[in-house]
Amino acid sequence: MLRTLDIRDMLIIDRLELTFQPGLNVLTGETGAGKSILLDSLGFVLGWRGRAELVRQGAAQGEVVAEFELTPGHAAHKVLEEAGLPGGDELLLRRVNTAEGRKTAWVNDRRCSGEVLRQLSETLLELHGQHDDRGLLDPKGHRAMLDAFAGHADLLEKVRNAWRTRAAAHKAVEDIKIRLDAVRAEEDFLRHAVAELDRLDPQPGEDADLDARRRVMQSAEKIRDDVARALQLLGHEAAEGAMGDAVRWLEGVSDEADQMLDEPLAALNRALIELGDAQDGVARCLDALEFNPAELEAAEERLFAIRALARKHDVLADDLGGYAETLRERLAALDAGDADLARLEEELEAANAAYDAVAARLSDARQAAAVQLDQAVMTELAPLKMERAVFETRFEPGEPGPEGTDAVAFTVATNPGAPAGPLNKIASGGELSRFLLALKVCLRGEDSSKTLIFDEIDRGVGGATADAVGRRLESLARDGQVLVVTHSPQVAARGAHHWRVQKQVQDNVTLSTVLPLGEPDRVDEIARMVSGDTITQEARAAARALLAG
């Protein structure tokens, strides 16, 4: 419920504070007094797109503050939560517009975007009038209105769940088809590459091992002869034999040398041991340098084959084994893909059947609800002096979606035999107002969480018809809040709370003000609406009669 509206320096309003009440709130005043400015200001703080020039001339900025009272479970709570804004039982909206056109908004003293304001407005207010293409006149919303009237939220949720399951199954089929098509396009390459890798069977680290062996064998041809000659010089016929002879000669005379040869002999014996170790090492090296030339050729061929395959597939030589496994997995996916595709297509077919079945149930429920809605609207049209008009909810096949397969539109024919068509194209201004009012009365249901605003919806009607309009507005406001801008005395008399909008000139500046009216002032205001500028006693009597009901 809208509790207060505070407007500062907007158009011809310098400062205005309004406190609204539950029930039917009526705004009256002469044409041009500024009633539309109140709606423009309210739309501004709610983020609606409207006039570009809103700031009062000479002011640095304009500001509008609106305070709403939220009930537990109100849809605005979810919007606040999703936007990360503070919640509570009170909702305070504030928006500022500078003279340069820059707009800034706050929700519960927290900065927010205009988009968040618009999302909140969808939960807070409904504006209805002859030029309202956002609400009842917009065919895009008719299906949702019919669903709300029917009250089959559980069935609608089943359709949404079935649609999500269907969409997921469809995506799974499309994804596997894309994967299989991509694999099939390279199937010949995959099979050839896997066979080639399997034949070669490269092992991790093999490239480095082969390269090292190849280098050793290439070096062996160059150094083997030198190593053999060195081994020969270390052998019995050379160094070893000479040292052995020296030891024997020295041992033969050592007793006569008075122990002077003991130390040299010990050194020679140690040298013979070291020489033996050197001979063994050189011999082992010579054995290692012994190789078959065919082995070198085989090592080079395998090394070159591994490196060529690595370059071909643009991977490291040590990664060829893992790459081969990846290719095998892709081939396995291709081989198993047809079976997976068949299974997923069966699941999609079942999901389609389940969706079609529950969507058909929803369609049947909508058709039945449409009959009830049409009858209810026709019942409401009779007191509004439109008993000859025909209201009909029409169905056409629509694109399947989460809300079902029905395209729904409300149509009217103003006279028997006349062709039916969209509300805003068939009905005249006054007729359209009454159609909208009748439809809203029927669609209101149990939801009274939104404030309803009717902008001159009674234009073009008078007398008993205007009285019927007023009574229906009063009925709509019984369990909620309705604001109506009206020029009809019959409608104004039904209000529980009444304000008069008027212009006044102060220091050659035109300003708009809004005055709450008590009972005596209401009589004079309604009398003015009845008779014009000159208020007669007869007009006051008529006003009292209207207020008496």
Buried (B, 14 or more C-beta within 10 A) or exposed (E): BBBBBBBBBBBBBBEBEBEBBBBBBBBBBBEEBBBBBBBBBBBBBBBBEEEEEBBBEEBEBBBBBBBBBBEEEBBBBEBBEEBEBEBEEEBBBBBBBBBEEEBBBBBBEBEBEBEBBBBBBBBBBBBBBBEBEBBBBBBEBBBEBBBBBBEBEEBBEBBBBBBEBBBEBBEBBEEBBEBBEEBEEEBEEBEEBBEBBEEBEBEEEBBEEBBEBBEBBEEBEEEBEEBBEBBEEBBEEEBBEEBBEBBEEBEEEBEEEEEEBEEBBEEBEEBBEEBEEBBEEBBEBBEEBEBEEEEBEEBBEBBEBBBEBBEEBEBEBBBBBEBBEEBBEBBEBBEEBEEBBEEBBEBBEEBBEBBBEBBEBBBEBBBEBBEBBBEBBBEBBEBBBBEEBBBBBBBEEEEBEBBBBBBBBBBBBBEEEEEBBBBBEBBEEBBBBBBBBBBBBBBBEEEBBBBBBBBBBBBBBBEEBBBBBBBBBBBBBEEBBBBBBBBBBBBBBBBBBBBBBBBEEEEEEEBBBBEEBEEEEBBBBBBBBBBEEEBEEEBBEBBBEBBEE
